[in-house]
Amino acid sequence: MKDYHVAVCVPSTGEWVDDFGKSLALMFSYFAQNRVKGARSQRMSLLTAKGSMLVYLRHLLTVNALRSKATHILYLDSDMAFPKDLANKMLERDKPVLALNCTTRVRPVQPTAFDMQEQRIDSRKRHGVEEIAHAGMAVMMVEATQLRNVRPPLFMMEWMPEENAYCGEDVYFCMRLQEAGVKIFTDHELSLTIKHVGRHSYSHDDLE
C-alpha cells in the first residue's frame, strides 16, 4: 500500500482556458472520491505560478512541490483539457515519469512525443505504455524521488548550434532526467483522451 500526495503544478501567464478549469475541477473531485489502486491514503494539492518566464515558473513550482513533500508532481499546462480520472490512471501506471503525447495547437498539428529513435510518435498507431526519448510537459507526472539525483538546473532554454534553434525547457528537462538514469514513458491510449486548446481543441484526430 502507498501514500500518495500529488502536487498539481500549473504555470501560466495569468489566464486559464475554460476547458482547463472545468477539467481541473472535475479531476480534483474525482480524485477525492475514488481511491487509486493500491493506495493507503491519497491527497491532491494545487500549486500555481503566474508570469512570463516559463523556465522560472516550472522551477518555482517544482521547488514548492518538493518542499510540500509531494510524492508525485503532475505538471499541467493551462490550455489542456483532460478526463476526470487522469491523475488516478497516471498513478496506476506506476512509472517514474509519464508524459502524455499531447499535440501542438496550431496547424499542421503534430504529436510532441518522440520515440527512442527520435521519431515523432503517432499514438493512434501504437498501444499501451512505451519508453520514449522526450515529450512536452503539458501533461506529465513525475515521481518526486526521481528528481533527487538530477543535475540542476532542471529547466533551461538551451541553444543548439547544430540546429540554429533553442531547445525547449521540456526537452531539456527530459535530457536531464535521462542523464540521471530516469526513464520516461508515454501512454498511448491515455494520450488520445486529452486535447490542446487553441482556436480549436486539437487532438490526435487532427493529425495529418
C-alpha positions, -999 to +999 in steps of 0.1 A: +000+000+000+012+035-008+006+070+004+001+095-024+004+132-024+000+146-058+011+183-063-006+196-094+017+223-108+002+249-132+023+276-148+005+303-167+006+339-179-024+345-157-051+331-178-067+296-180-089+284-208-124+274-198-120+237-207-088+235-185-106+249-154-135+225-159-111+196-163-091+205-133-122+209-110-136+175-122-102+158-117-099+171-081-135+159-073-129+125-089-096+120-071-112+129-037-140+103-042-122+074-060-093+055-044-062+048-066-055+011-068-030+001-040-034+034-022-034+036+016-040+073+016-042+099-011-044+137-014-040+163-040-028+199-038-028+227-063+003+249-069+001+278-094+026+303-106+020+333-129+045+352-150+061+354-184+092+333-179+081+297-182+115+283-172+114+301-139+077+292-133+084+255-138+115+258-114+095+276-088+066+251-089+089+222-087+108+236-057+075+243-039+061+208-047+092+192-033+090+214-002+054+202+003+067+166+004+047+156-026+052+120-037+043+129-073+043+161-093+017+165-121+026+192-145-004+206-164-005+235-188-035+258-185-046+253-221-052+215-218-084+196-215-084+161-200-106+134-184-116+135-147-098+103-139-065+115-154-045+116-121-058+082-110-049+065-142-014+081-144-006+070-108-018+035-116+006+032-145+034+034-118+061+049-139+090+072-128+080+097-155+048+095-175+044+122-202+013+121-223+017+126-261-002+159-265-004+175-299+005+210-309-023+236-310-016+251-344-017+236-379-001+214-391-010+195-359+018+173-347+024+150-317+050+162-292+064+128-280+095+113-297+105+076-295+139+063-287+149+067-324+140+104-322+109+100-344+076+116-337+051+092-323+015+088-337-003+074-307-032+063-329-009+036-343+006+023-311-007+007-279+000+005-242+029+022-224+061+029-243+095+043-232+103+075-251+132+099-256+112+131-247+079+148-248+062+181-239+054+188-203+017+198-209+006+167-191+035+150-173+036+131-140+070+127-122+078+107-091+093+132-067+121+109-056+133+107-092+145+143-090+169+138-062+198+128-085+190+151-114+217+177-121+204+212-118+192+233-134+162+212-143+148+237-168+166+258-194+162+272-230+194+258-243+209+270-276+216+242-302+241+255-327+238+225-350+201+232-355+203+270-352+175+269-326+167+267-290+159+235-271+126+239-252+126+236-214+106+204-217+131+187-239+159+200-217+142+185-186+139+151-203+176+153-212+185+159-175+162+130-164+178+106-188+213+118-178+204+107-143+192+073-155+155+081-151+133+065-178+104+084-195+073+068-207+041+077-226+007+060-225-009+059-260-045+052-250-045+079-224-028+103-248-058+101-271-081+114-243-065+148-239-069+180-260-047+211-266-070+241-267-062+269-291-087+285-316-098+248-317-093+219-293-066+199-310-061+162-305-048+132-324-080+133-346-065+164-362-031+149-372-025+150-409 
